[in-house]
Amino acid sequence: MKKNFGDSISNKVYEYRVLARMSQQELAEKVGVSKQTIFVMEKGNYVPTLLLAFRIADFFEVEVNDVFTYVKGSDQVDE
Protein backbone atom coordinates (compact mmCIF):
# COMPACT_ATOMS: atom_id res chain seq x y z
CA MET A 1 0.00 0.00 0.00
CA LYS A 2 1.17 3.46 -0.87
CA LYS A 3 -0.15 6.73 0.50
CA ASN A 4 -1.35 9.23 -2.08
CA PHE A 5 -1.51 12.63 -0.46
CA GLY A 6 -2.87 14.47 -3.50
CA ASP A 7 -0.74 17.51 -2.69
CA SER A 8 0.11 20.03 -5.36
CA ILE A 9 1.78 23.36 -5.97
CA SER A 10 -0.12 26.23 -7.55
CA ASN A 11 1.73 29.20 -8.97
CA LYS A 12 1.37 32.78 -10.14
CA VAL A 13 4.17 32.70 -12.71
CA TYR A 14 1.82 33.84 -15.47
CA GLU A 15 0.57 36.81 -13.43
CA TYR A 16 4.07 37.98 -12.50
CA ARG A 17 5.32 37.51 -16.05
CA VAL A 18 2.45 39.51 -17.57
CA LEU A 19 2.86 42.29 -15.01
CA ALA A 20 6.53 42.46 -15.99
CA ARG A 21 5.47 42.61 -19.68
CA MET A 22 7.66 39.66 -20.56
CA SER A 23 7.25 36.80 -23.00
CA GLN A 24 7.64 33.21 -21.88
CA GLN A 25 10.88 33.10 -23.85
CA GLU A 26 12.28 36.17 -22.06
CA LEU A 27 11.51 34.77 -18.62
CA ALA A 28 12.91 31.39 -19.60
CA GLU A 29 16.21 33.00 -20.64
CA LYS A 30 16.41 35.00 -17.40
CA VAL A 31 15.97 31.94 -15.17
CA GLY A 32 17.86 29.42 -17.30
CA VAL A 33 15.14 27.11 -18.59
CA SER A 34 13.31 26.50 -21.86
CA LYS A 35 10.20 28.35 -23.00
CA GLN A 36 8.39 25.00 -22.81
CA THR A 37 9.20 24.74 -19.10
CA ILE A 38 7.63 28.14 -18.44
CA PHE A 39 4.62 27.19 -20.59
CA VAL A 40 3.87 23.93 -18.75
CA MET A 41 4.53 25.55 -15.37
CA GLU A 42 2.01 28.30 -16.11
CA LYS A 43 -0.54 25.67 -17.16
CA GLY A 44 -0.04 23.87 -13.83
CA ASN A 45 1.38 20.76 -15.48
CA TYR A 46 4.89 21.05 -14.05
CA VAL A 47 6.14 21.59 -10.52
CA PRO A 48 9.52 23.30 -10.61
CA THR A 49 12.52 22.24 -8.60
CA LEU A 50 13.14 24.20 -5.44
CA LEU A 51 16.13 25.83 -7.11
CA LEU A 52 14.06 27.02 -10.07
CA ALA A 53 11.30 28.26 -7.77
CA PHE A 54 13.86 30.40 -5.92
CA ARG A 55 15.33 31.68 -9.20
CA ILE A 56 11.91 32.78 -10.41
CA ALA A 57 11.01 34.45 -7.10
CA ASP A 58 14.41 36.15 -6.97
CA PHE A 59 14.01 37.42 -10.52
CA PHE A 60 10.67 39.04 -9.64
CA GLU A 61 12.13 40.25 -6.30
CA VAL A 62 9.46 38.52 -4.21
CA GLU A 63 9.35 35.65 -1.74
CA VAL A 64 8.92 32.10 -3.04
CA ASN A 65 5.56 31.88 -1.25
CA ASP A 66 4.34 34.89 -3.23
CA VAL A 67 4.74 32.95 -6.48
CA PHE A 68 4.25 29.33 -5.38
CA THR A 69 1.62 27.99 -3.00
CA TYR A 70 1.47 24.54 -1.43
CA VAL A 71 -2.01 23.03 -1.74
CA LYS A 72 -2.53 20.20 0.72
CA GLY A 73 -4.53 17.24 -0.55
CA SER A 74 -6.28 14.56 1.40
CA ASP A 75 -4.64 11.45 2.79
CA GLN A 76 -5.58 8.42 0.69
CA VAL A 77 -4.17 4.93 0.52
CA ASP A 78 -3.62 3.43 -2.95
CA GLU A 79 -3.75 -0.35 -2.98
PDB file of N, CA, C and O in Angstrom:
ATOM      1  N   MET A   1       0.836  -1.185   0.000  1.00  0.00           N
ATOM      2  CA  MET A   1       0.000   0.000   0.000  1.00  0.00           C
ATOM      3  C   MET A   1       0.881   1.249   0.000  1.00  0.00           C
ATOM      4  O   MET A   1       1.917   1.314   0.662  1.00  0.00           O
ATOM      5  N   LYS A   2       0.434   2.211  -0.753  1.00  0.00           N
ATOM      6  CA  LYS A   2       1.173   3.458  -0.873  1.00  0.00           C
ATOM      7  C   LYS A   2       0.230   4.613  -0.584  1.00  0.00           C
ATOM      8  O   LYS A   2      -0.900   4.631  -1.071  1.00  0.00           O
ATOM      9  N   LYS A   3       0.683   5.567   0.200  1.00  0.00           N
ATOM     10  CA  LYS A   3      -0.146   6.733   0.501  1.00  0.00           C
ATOM     11  C   LYS A   3      -0.098   7.713  -0.654  1.00  0.00           C
ATOM     12  O   LYS A   3       0.978   8.024  -1.165  1.00  0.00           O
ATOM     13  N   ASN A   4      -1.248   8.198  -1.066  1.00  0.00           N
ATOM     14  CA  ASN A   4      -1.353   9.227  -2.083  1.00  0.00           C
ATOM     15  C   ASN A   4      -1.927  10.458  -1.401  1.00  0.00           C
ATOM     16  O   ASN A   4      -3.112  10.498  -1.068  1.00  0.00           O
ATOM     17  N   PHE A   5      -1.090  11.454  -1.197  1.00  0.00           N
ATOM     18  CA  PHE A   5      -1.514  12.630  -0.463  1.00  0.00           C
ATOM     19  C   PHE A   5      -2.325  13.600  -1.329  1.00  0.00           C
ATOM     20  O   PHE A   5      -3.125  14.372  -0.801  1.00  0.00           O
ATOM     21  N   GLY A   6      -2.132  13.570  -2.632  1.00  0.00           N
ATOM     22  CA  GLY A   6      -2.865  14.466  -3.504  1.00  0.00           C
ATOM     23  C   GLY A   6      -2.433  15.914  -3.390  1.00  0.00           C
ATOM     24  O   GLY A   6      -3.168  16.814  -3.797  1.00  0.00           O
ATOM     25  N   ASP A   7      -1.247  16.151  -2.841  1.00  0.00           N
ATOM     26  CA  ASP A   7      -0.738  17.507  -2.693  1.00  0.00           C
ATOM     27  C   ASP A   7      -0.339  18.080  -4.048  1.00  0.00           C
ATOM     28  O   ASP A   7      -0.044  17.345  -4.990  1.00  0.00           O
ATOM     29  N   SER A   8      -0.337  19.388  -4.123  1.00  0.00           N
ATOM     30  CA  SER A   8       0.105  20.035  -5.355  1.00  0.00           C
ATOM     31  C   SER A   8       0.699  21.407  -5.046  1.00  0.00           C
ATOM     32  O   SER A   8       0.671  21.877  -3.909  1.00  0.00           O
ATOM     33  N   ILE A   9       1.226  22.022  -6.073  1.00  0.00           N
ATOM     34  CA  ILE A   9       1.783  23.363  -5.970  1.00  0.00           C
ATOM     35  C   ILE A   9       1.087  24.219  -7.019  1.00  0.00           C
ATOM     36  O   ILE A   9       1.137  23.909  -8.209  1.00  0.00           O
ATOM     37  N   SER A  10       0.444  25.289  -6.584  1.00  0.00           N
ATOM     38  CA  SER A  10      -0.119  26.232  -7.553  1.00  0.00           C
ATOM     39  C   SER A  10       0.883  27.380  -7.696  1.00  0.00           C
ATOM     40  O   SER A  10       1.733  27.586  -6.830  1.00  0.00           O
ATOM     41  N   ASN A  11       0.773  28.118  -8.791  1.00  0.00           N
ATOM     42  CA  ASN A  11       1.727  29.202  -8.974  1.00  0.00           C
ATOM     43  C   ASN A  11       1.094  30.402  -9.649  1.00  0.00           C
ATOM     44  O   ASN A  11       0.025  30.317 -10.255  1.00  0.00           O
ATOM     45  N   LYS A  12       1.790  31.524  -9.525  1.00  0.00           N
ATOM     46  CA  LYS A  12       1.366  32.782 -10.136  1.00  0.00           C
ATOM     47  C   LYS A  12       2.422  33.270 -11.128  1.00  0.00           C
ATOM     48  O   LYS A  12       2.596  34.474 -11.316  1.00  0.00           O
ATOM     49  N   VAL A  13       3.118  32.334 -11.755  1.00  0.00           N
ATOM     50  CA  VAL A  13       4.169  32.703 -12.708  1.00  0.00           C
ATOM     51  C   VAL A  13       3.580  33.537 -13.847  1.00  0.00           C
ATOM     52  O   VAL A  13       4.155  34.553 -14.238  1.00  0.00           O
ATOM     53  N   TYR A  14       2.444  33.110 -14.372  1.00  0.00           N
ATOM     54  CA  TYR A  14       1.816  33.844 -15.474  1.00  0.00           C
ATOM     55  C   TYR A  14       1.523  35.284 -15.065  1.00  0.00           C
ATOM     56  O   TYR A  14       1.839  36.218 -15.802  1.00  0.00           O
ATOM     57  N   GLU A  15       0.917  35.465 -13.884  1.00  0.00           N
ATOM     58  CA  GLU A  15       0.566  36.806 -13.427  1.00  0.00           C
ATOM     59  C   GLU A  15       1.791  37.700 -13.287  1.00  0.00           C
ATOM     60  O   GLU A  15       1.780  38.845 -13.740  1.00  0.00           O
ATOM     61  N   TYR A  16       2.844  37.185 -12.665  1.00  0.00           N
ATOM     62  CA  TYR A  16       4.066  37.981 -12.495  1.00  0.00           C
ATOM     63  C   TYR A  16       4.717  38.285 -13.843  1.00  0.00           C
ATOM     64  O   TYR A  16       5.218  39.388 -14.062  1.00  0.00           O
ATOM     65  N   ARG A  17       4.709  37.311 -14.736  1.00  0.00           N
ATOM     66  CA  ARG A  17       5.323  37.514 -16.054  1.00  0.00           C
ATOM     67  C   ARG A  17       4.578  38.581 -16.841  1.00  0.00           C
ATOM     68  O   ARG A  17       5.201  39.450 -17.451  1.00  0.00           O
ATOM     69  N   VAL A  18       3.258  38.522 -16.833  1.00  0.00           N
ATOM     70  CA  VAL A  18       2.452  39.505 -17.572  1.00  0.00           C
ATOM     71  C   VAL A  18       2.631  40.901 -16.974  1.00  0.00           C
ATOM     72  O   VAL A  18       2.764  41.882 -17.705  1.00  0.00           O
ATOM     73  N   LEU A  19       2.633  40.986 -15.650  1.00  0.00           N
ATOM     74  CA  LEU A  19       2.857  42.288 -15.008  1.00  0.00           C
ATOM     75  C   LEU A  19       4.211  42.884 -15.379  1.00  0.00           C
ATOM     76  O   LEU A  19       4.363  44.102 -15.467  1.00  0.00           O
ATOM     77  N   ALA A  20       5.192  42.009 -15.595  1.00  0.00           N
ATOM     78  CA  ALA A  20       6.529  42.456 -15.994  1.00  0.00           C
ATOM     79  C   ALA A  20       6.630  42.694 -17.497  1.00  0.00           C
ATOM     80  O   ALA A  20       7.676  43.103 -18.002  1.00  0.00           O
ATOM     81  N   ARG A  21       5.514  42.428 -18.217  1.00  0.00           N
ATOM     82  CA  ARG A  21       5.466  42.607 -19.678  1.00  0.00           C
ATOM     83  C   ARG A  21       6.565  41.815 -20.386  1.00  0.00           C
ATOM     84  O   ARG A  21       7.292  42.330 -21.236  1.00  0.00           O
ATOM     85  N   MET A  22       6.652  40.554 -20.002  1.00  0.00           N
ATOM     86  CA  MET A  22       7.661  39.661 -20.558  1.00  0.00           C
ATOM     87  C   MET A  22       7.004  38.523 -21.314  1.00  0.00           C
ATOM     88  O   MET A  22       5.886  38.118 -20.997  1.00  0.00           O
ATOM     89  N   SER A  23       7.700  38.012 -22.309  1.00  0.00           N
ATOM     90  CA  SER A  23       7.249  36.797 -22.996  1.00  0.00           C
ATOM     91  C   SER A  23       7.736  35.588 -22.197  1.00  0.00           C
ATOM     92  O   SER A  23       8.596  35.701 -21.324  1.00  0.00           O
ATOM     93  N   GLN A  24       7.169  34.447 -22.516  1.00  0.00           N
ATOM     94  CA  GLN A  24       7.641  33.213 -21.885  1.00  0.00           C
ATOM     95  C   GLN A  24       9.107  32.989 -22.211  1.00  0.00           C
ATOM     96  O   GLN A  24       9.877  32.548 -21.358  1.00  0.00           O
ATOM     97  N   GLN A  25       9.489  33.289 -23.432  1.00  0.00           N
ATOM     98  CA  GLN A  25      10.881  33.104 -23.851  1.00  0.00           C
ATOM     99  C   GLN A  25      11.827  34.001 -23.045  1.00  0.00           C
ATOM    100  O   GLN A  25      12.898  33.558 -22.628  1.00  0.00           O
ATOM    101  N   GLU A  26      11.437  35.249 -22.827  1.00  0.00           N
ATOM    102  CA  GLU A  26      12.284  36.172 -22.061  1.00  0.00           C
ATOM    103  C   GLU A  26      12.474  35.694 -20.634  1.00  0.00           C
ATOM    104  O   GLU A  26      13.590  35.706 -20.114  1.00  0.00           O
ATOM    105  N   LEU A  27      11.392  35.274 -19.999  1.00  0.00           N
ATOM    106  CA  LEU A  27      11.507  34.768 -18.625  1.00  0.00           C
ATOM    107  C   LEU A  27      12.362  33.511 -18.592  1.00  0.00           C
ATOM    108  O   LEU A  27      13.214  33.350 -17.718  1.00  0.00           O
ATOM    109  N   ALA A  28      12.130  32.632 -19.538  1.00  0.00           N
ATOM    110  CA  ALA A  28      12.914  31.392 -19.597  1.00  0.00           C
ATOM    111  C   ALA A  28      14.406  31.686 -19.665  1.00  0.00           C
ATOM    112  O   ALA A  28      15.198  31.062 -18.959  1.00  0.00           O
ATOM    113  N   GLU A  29      14.787  32.629 -20.508  1.00  0.00           N
ATOM    114  CA  GLU A  29      16.207  32.998 -20.637  1.00  0.00           C
ATOM    115  C   GLU A  29      16.753  33.582 -19.340  1.00  0.00           C
ATOM    116  O   GLU A  29      17.899  33.316 -18.977  1.00  0.00           O
ATOM    117  N   LYS A  30      15.953  34.368 -18.646  1.00  0.00           N
ATOM    118  CA  LYS A  30      16.409  35.001 -17.397  1.00  0.00           C
ATOM    119  C   LYS A  30      16.636  33.992 -16.281  1.00  0.00           C
ATOM    120  O   LYS A  30      17.517  34.182 -15.442  1.00  0.00           O
ATOM    121  N   VAL A  31      15.844  32.916 -16.264  1.00  0.00           N
ATOM    122  CA  VAL A  31      15.967  31.942 -15.171  1.00  0.00           C
ATOM    123  C   VAL A  31      16.641  30.641 -15.592  1.00  0.00           C
ATOM    124  O   VAL A  31      16.779  29.721 -14.785  1.00  0.00           O
ATOM    125  N   GLY A  32      17.060  30.561 -16.854  1.00  0.00           N
ATOM    126  CA  GLY A  32      17.863  29.422 -17.296  1.00  0.00           C
ATOM    127  C   GLY A  32      17.114  28.152 -17.633  1.00  0.00           C
ATOM    128  O   GLY A  32      17.624  27.054 -17.412  1.00  0.00           O
ATOM    129  N   VAL A  33      15.899  28.287 -18.169  1.00  0.00           N
ATOM    130  CA  VAL A  33      15.141  27.108 -18.594  1.00  0.00           C
ATOM    131  C   VAL A  33      14.605  27.339 -20.002  1.00  0.00           C
ATOM    132  O   VAL A  33      14.839  28.391 -20.597  1.00  0.00           O
ATOM    133  N   SER A  34      13.886  26.355 -20.529  1.00  0.00           N
ATOM    134  CA  SER A  34      13.306  26.504 -21.862  1.00  0.00           C
ATOM    135  C   SER A  34      11.948  27.209 -21.778  1.00  0.00           C
ATOM    136  O   SER A  34      11.316  27.260 -20.723  1.00  0.00           O
ATOM    137  N   LYS A  35      11.527  27.743 -22.909  1.00  0.00           N
ATOM    138  CA  LYS A  35      10.203  28.354 -23.004  1.00  0.00           C
ATOM    139  C   LYS A  35       9.137  27.321 -22.659  1.00  0.00           C
ATOM    140  O   LYS A  35       8.145  27.647 -22.007  1.00  0.00           O
ATOM    141  N   GLN A  36       9.334  26.085 -23.090  1.00  0.00           N
ATOM    142  CA  GLN A  36       8.390  25.000 -22.814  1.00  0.00           C
ATOM    143  C   GLN A  36       8.219  24.787 -21.309  1.00  0.00           C
ATOM    144  O   GLN A  36       7.111  24.515 -20.848  1.00  0.00           O
ATOM    145  N   THR A  37       9.290  24.906 -20.550  1.00  0.00           N
ATOM    146  CA  THR A  37       9.204  24.744 -19.097  1.00  0.00           C
ATOM    147  C   THR A  37       8.307  25.817 -18.493  1.00  0.00           C
ATOM    148  O   THR A  37       7.472  25.522 -17.638  1.00  0.00           O
ATOM    149  N   ILE A  38       8.475  27.055 -18.933  1.00  0.00           N
ATOM    150  CA  ILE A  38       7.628  28.144 -18.443  1.00  0.00           C
ATOM    151  C   ILE A  38       6.172  27.886 -18.844  1.00  0.00           C
ATOM    152  O   ILE A  38       5.258  28.075 -18.041  1.00  0.00           O
ATOM    153  N   PHE A  39       5.966  27.457 -20.085  1.00  0.00           N
ATOM    154  CA  PHE A  39       4.623  27.186 -20.589  1.00  0.00           C
ATOM    155  C   PHE A  39       3.905  26.149 -19.734  1.00  0.00           C
ATOM    156  O   PHE A  39       2.786  26.393 -19.281  1.00  0.00           O
ATOM    157  N   VAL A  40       4.529  24.998 -19.508  1.00  0.00           N
ATOM    158  CA  VAL A  40       3.865  23.928 -18.745  1.00  0.00           C
ATOM    159  C   VAL A  40       3.721  24.306 -17.278  1.00  0.00           C
ATOM    160  O   VAL A  40       2.767  23.880 -16.626  1.00  0.00           O
ATOM    161  N   MET A  41       4.638  25.090 -16.752  1.00  0.00           N
ATOM    162  CA  MET A  41       4.526  25.551 -15.369  1.00  0.00           C
ATOM    163  C   MET A  41       3.314  26.472 -15.219  1.00  0.00           C
ATOM    164  O   MET A  41       2.547  26.345 -14.264  1.00  0.00           O
ATOM    165  N   GLU A  42       3.147  27.389 -16.157  1.00  0.00           N
ATOM    166  CA  GLU A  42       2.008  28.304 -16.110  1.00  0.00           C
ATOM    167  C   GLU A  42       0.680  27.567 -16.249  1.00  0.00           C
ATOM    168  O   GLU A  42      -0.326  27.991 -15.681  1.00  0.00           O
ATOM    169  N   LYS A  43       0.671  26.484 -16.989  1.00  0.00           N
ATOM    170  CA  LYS A  43      -0.545  25.674 -17.159  1.00  0.00           C
ATOM    171  C   LYS A  43      -0.822  24.784 -15.947  1.00  0.00           C
ATOM    172  O   LYS A  43      -1.889  24.175 -15.859  1.00  0.00           O
ATOM    173  N   GLY A  44       0.130  24.704 -15.013  1.00  0.00           N
ATOM    174  CA  GLY A  44      -0.044  23.873 -13.832  1.00  0.00           C
ATOM    175  C   GLY A  44       0.303  22.420 -14.058  1.00  0.00           C
ATOM    176  O   GLY A  44      -0.066  21.559 -13.259  1.00  0.00           O
ATOM    177  N   ASN A  45       1.018  22.134 -15.153  1.00  0.00           N
ATOM    178  CA  ASN A  45       1.380  20.757 -15.478  1.00  0.00           C
ATOM    179  C   ASN A  45       2.819  20.401 -15.114  1.00  0.00           C
ATOM    180  O   ASN A  45       3.302  19.324 -15.461  1.00  0.00           O
ATOM    181  N   TYR A  46       3.494  21.296 -14.422  1.00  0.00           N
ATOM    182  CA  TYR A  46       4.888  21.054 -14.047  1.00  0.00           C
ATOM    183  C   TYR A  46       5.164  21.753 -12.727  1.00  0.00           C
ATOM    184  O   TYR A  46       4.873  22.938 -12.568  1.00  0.00           O
ATOM    185  N   VAL A  47       5.722  21.020 -11.792  1.00  0.00           N
ATOM    186  CA  VAL A  47       6.137  21.588 -10.516  1.00  0.00           C
ATOM    187  C   VAL A  47       7.649  21.795 -10.596  1.00  0.00           C
ATOM    188  O   VAL A  47       8.398  20.834 -10.773  1.00  0.00           O
ATOM    189  N   PRO A  48       8.096  23.037 -10.467  1.00  0.00           N
ATOM    190  CA  PRO A  48       9.524  23.303 -10.609  1.00  0.00           C
ATOM    191  C   PRO A  48      10.340  22.753  -9.443  1.00  0.00           C
ATOM    192  O   PRO A  48       9.815  22.485  -8.363  1.00  0.00           O
ATOM    193  N   THR A  49      11.616  22.596  -9.688  1.00  0.00           N
ATOM    194  CA  THR A  49      12.516  22.238  -8.597  1.00  0.00           C
ATOM    195  C   THR A  49      12.551  23.409  -7.620  1.00  0.00           C
ATOM    196  O   THR A  49      12.158  24.526  -7.957  1.00  0.00           O
ATOM    197  N   LEU A  50      13.016  23.145  -6.436  1.00  0.00           N
ATOM    198  CA  LEU A  50      13.140  24.200  -5.441  1.00  0.00           C
ATOM    199  C   LEU A  50      14.093  25.293  -5.936  1.00  0.00           C
ATOM    200  O   LEU A  50      13.849  26.482  -5.735  1.00  0.00           O
ATOM    201  N   LEU A  51      15.164  24.875  -6.577  1.00  0.00           N
ATOM    202  CA  LEU A  51      16.132  25.834  -7.106  1.00  0.00           C
ATOM    203  C   LEU A  51      15.486  26.757  -8.142  1.00  0.00           C
ATOM    204  O   LEU A  51      15.687  27.970  -8.097  1.00  0.00           O
ATOM    205  N   LEU A  52      14.720  26.200  -9.062  1.00  0.00           N
ATOM    206  CA  LEU A  52      14.058  27.017 -10.073  1.00  0.00           C
ATOM    207  C   LEU A  52      13.013  27.928  -9.440  1.00  0.00           C
ATOM    208  O   LEU A  52      12.870  29.079  -9.852  1.00  0.00           O
ATOM    209  N   ALA A  53      12.289  27.437  -8.459  1.00  0.00           N
ATOM    210  CA  ALA A  53      11.296  28.264  -7.768  1.00  0.00           C
ATOM    211  C   ALA A  53      11.965  29.488  -7.138  1.00  0.00           C
ATOM    212  O   ALA A  53      11.440  30.599  -7.220  1.00  0.00           O
ATOM    213  N   PHE A  54      13.124  29.278  -6.510  1.00  0.00           N
ATOM    214  CA  PHE A  54      13.858  30.395  -5.918  1.00  0.00           C
ATOM    215  C   PHE A  54      14.387  31.350  -6.990  1.00  0.00           C
ATOM    216  O   PHE A  54      14.369  32.565  -6.797  1.00  0.00           O
ATOM    217  N   ARG A  55      14.854  30.813  -8.111  1.00  0.00           N
ATOM    218  CA  ARG A  55      15.330  31.679  -9.203  1.00  0.00           C
ATOM    219  C   ARG A  55      14.220  32.587  -9.712  1.00  0.00           C
ATOM    220  O   ARG A  55      14.430  33.781  -9.927  1.00  0.00           O
ATOM    221  N   ILE A  56      13.041  32.011  -9.902  1.00  0.00           N
ATOM    222  CA  ILE A  56      11.908  32.782 -10.409  1.00  0.00           C
ATOM    223  C   ILE A  56      11.502  33.856  -9.401  1.00  0.00           C
ATOM    224  O   ILE A  56      11.311  35.015  -9.772  1.00  0.00           O
ATOM    225  N   ALA A  57      11.371  33.480  -8.136  1.00  0.00           N
ATOM    226  CA  ALA A  57      11.011  34.454  -7.104  1.00  0.00           C
ATOM    227  C   ALA A  57      12.066  35.552  -7.000  1.00  0.00           C
ATOM    228  O   ALA A  57      11.731  36.730  -6.880  1.00  0.00           O
ATOM    229  N   ASP A  58      13.322  35.171  -7.044  1.00  0.00           N
ATOM    230  CA  ASP A  58      14.413  36.145  -6.972  1.00  0.00           C
ATOM    231  C   ASP A  58      14.367  37.101  -8.165  1.00  0.00           C
ATOM    232  O   ASP A  58      14.590  38.302  -8.011  1.00  0.00           O
ATOM    233  N   PHE A  59      14.079  36.569  -9.344  1.00  0.00           N
ATOM    234  CA  PHE A  59      14.005  37.417 -10.524  1.00  0.00           C
ATOM    235  C   PHE A  59      12.916  38.481 -10.361  1.00  0.00           C
ATOM    236  O   PHE A  59      13.124  39.640 -10.719  1.00  0.00           O
ATOM    237  N   PHE A  60      11.765  38.093  -9.827  1.00  0.00           N
ATOM    238  CA  PHE A  60      10.666  39.040  -9.636  1.00  0.00           C
ATOM    239  C   PHE A  60      10.787  39.840  -8.338  1.00  0.00           C
ATOM    240  O   PHE A  60       9.948  40.692  -8.044  1.00  0.00           O
ATOM    241  N   GLU A  61      11.838  39.559  -7.566  1.00  0.00           N
ATOM    242  CA  GLU A  61      12.126  40.246  -6.304  1.00  0.00           C
ATOM    243  C   GLU A  61      10.988  40.106  -5.298  1.00  0.00           C
ATOM    244  O   GLU A  61      10.564  41.071  -4.662  1.00  0.00           O
ATOM    245  N   VAL A  62      10.504  38.855  -5.176  1.00  0.00           N
ATOM    246  CA  VAL A  62       9.463  38.523  -4.207  1.00  0.00           C
ATOM    247  C   VAL A  62       9.864  37.250  -3.480  1.00  0.00           C
ATOM    248  O   VAL A  62      10.845  36.602  -3.847  1.00  0.00           O
ATOM    249  N   GLU A  63       9.115  36.894  -2.461  1.00  0.00           N
ATOM    250  CA  GLU A  63       9.354  35.653  -1.736  1.00  0.00           C
ATOM    251  C   GLU A  63       8.806  34.470  -2.541  1.00  0.00           C
ATOM    252  O   GLU A  63       7.873  34.633  -3.328  1.00  0.00           O
ATOM    253  N   VAL A  64       9.373  33.305  -2.349  1.00  0.00           N
ATOM    254  CA  VAL A  64       8.918  32.099  -3.045  1.00  0.00           C
ATOM    255  C   VAL A  64       7.429  31.869  -2.803  1.00  0.00           C
ATOM    256  O   VAL A  64       6.702  31.493  -3.723  1.00  0.00           O
ATOM    257  N   ASN A  65       6.976  32.091  -1.582  1.00  0.00           N
ATOM    258  CA  ASN A  65       5.562  31.877  -1.255  1.00  0.00           C
ATOM    259  C   ASN A  65       4.636  32.869  -1.950  1.00  0.00           C
ATOM    260  O   ASN A  65       3.429  32.634  -2.014  1.00  0.00           O
ATOM    261  N   ASP A  66       5.164  33.959  -2.468  1.00  0.00           N
ATOM    262  CA  ASP A  66       4.338  34.891  -3.229  1.00  0.00           C
ATOM    263  C   ASP A  66       4.017  34.332  -4.613  1.00  0.00           C
ATOM    264  O   ASP A  66       2.975  34.645  -5.189  1.00  0.00           O
ATOM    265  N   VAL A  67       4.911  33.510  -5.139  1.00  0.00           N
ATOM    266  CA  VAL A  67       4.745  32.949  -6.484  1.00  0.00           C
ATOM    267  C   VAL A  67       4.183  31.531  -6.433  1.00  0.00           C
ATOM    268  O   VAL A  67       3.348  31.163  -7.260  1.00  0.00           O
ATOM    269  N   PHE A  68       4.634  30.742  -5.472  1.00  0.00           N
ATOM    270  CA  PHE A  68       4.249  29.329  -5.381  1.00  0.00           C
ATOM    271  C   PHE A  68       3.517  29.057  -4.075  1.00  0.00           C
ATOM    272  O   PHE A  68       3.927  29.525  -3.012  1.00  0.00           O
ATOM    273  N   THR A  69       2.426  28.293  -4.163  1.00  0.00           N
ATOM    274  CA  THR A  69       1.617  27.985  -2.997  1.00  0.00           C
ATOM    275  C   THR A  69       1.418  26.481  -2.892  1.00  0.00           C
ATOM    276  O   THR A  69       1.031  25.819  -3.855  1.00  0.00           O
ATOM    277  N   TYR A  70       1.689  25.959  -1.712  1.00  0.00           N
ATOM    278  CA  TYR A  70       1.469  24.544  -1.427  1.00  0.00           C
ATOM    279  C   TYR A  70      -0.015  24.322  -1.180  1.00  0.00           C
ATOM    280  O   TYR A  70      -0.624  25.007  -0.358  1.00  0.00           O
ATOM    281  N   VAL A  71      -0.597  23.362  -1.895  1.00  0.00           N
ATOM    282  CA  VAL A  71      -2.005  23.026  -1.736  1.00  0.00           C
ATOM    283  C   VAL A  71      -2.072  21.609  -1.185  1.00  0.00           C
ATOM    284  O   VAL A  71      -1.758  20.643  -1.881  1.00  0.00           O
ATOM    285  N   LYS A  72      -2.482  21.500   0.069  1.00  0.00           N
ATOM    286  CA  LYS A  72      -2.530  20.204   0.719  1.00  0.00           C
ATOM    287  C   LYS A  72      -3.729  19.396   0.226  1.00  0.00           C
ATOM    288  O   LYS A  72      -4.854  19.893   0.170  1.00  0.00           O
ATOM    289  N   GLY A  73      -3.463  18.154  -0.127  1.00  0.00           N
ATOM    290  CA  GLY A  73      -4.534  17.245  -0.552  1.00  0.00           C
ATOM    291  C   GLY A  73      -5.057  16.465   0.629  1.00  0.00           C
ATOM    292  O   GLY A  73      -4.817  16.820   1.783  1.00  0.00           O
ATOM    293  N   SER A  74      -5.766  15.413   0.336  1.00  0.00           N
ATOM    294  CA  SER A  74      -6.281  14.562   1.397  1.00  0.00           C
ATOM    295  C   SER A  74      -5.468  13.281   1.453  1.00  0.00           C
ATOM    296  O   SER A  74      -4.940  12.827   0.438  1.00  0.00           O
ATOM    297  N   ASP A  75      -5.371  12.706   2.627  1.00  0.00           N
ATOM    298  CA  ASP A  75      -4.635  11.448   2.788  1.00  0.00           C
ATOM    299  C   ASP A  75      -5.472  10.297   2.237  1.00  0.00           C
ATOM    300  O   ASP A  75      -6.595  10.069   2.686  1.00  0.00           O
ATOM    301  N   GLN A  76      -4.925   9.576   1.267  1.00  0.00           N
ATOM    302  CA  GLN A  76      -5.580   8.421   0.693  1.00  0.00           C
ATOM    303  C   GLN A  76      -4.564   7.289   0.621  1.00  0.00           C
ATOM    304  O   GLN A  76      -3.358   7.528   0.546  1.00  0.00           O
ATOM    305  N   VAL A  77      -5.051   6.083   0.643  1.00  0.00           N
ATOM    306  CA  VAL A  77      -4.173   4.933   0.518  1.00  0.00           C
ATOM    307  C   VAL A  77      -4.492   4.248  -0.809  1.00  0.00           C
ATOM    308  O   VAL A  77      -5.623   3.820  -1.040  1.00  0.00           O
ATOM    309  N   ASP A  78      -3.480   4.148  -1.679  1.00  0.00           N
ATOM    310  CA  ASP A  78      -3.623   3.428  -2.949  1.00  0.00           C
ATOM    311  C   ASP A  78      -3.235   1.981  -2.720  1.00  0.00           C
ATOM    312  O   ASP A  78      -2.184   1.706  -2.142  1.00  0.00           O
ATOM    313  N   GLU A  79      -4.050   1.071  -3.156  1.00  0.00           N
ATOM    314  CA  GLU A  79      -3.745  -0.349  -2.983  1.00  0.00           C
ATOM    315  C   GLU A  79      -3.322  -0.972  -4.278  1.00  0.00           C
ATOM    316  O   GLU A  79      -3.025  -2.166  -4.320  1.00  0.00           O
TER     317      GLU A  79
END
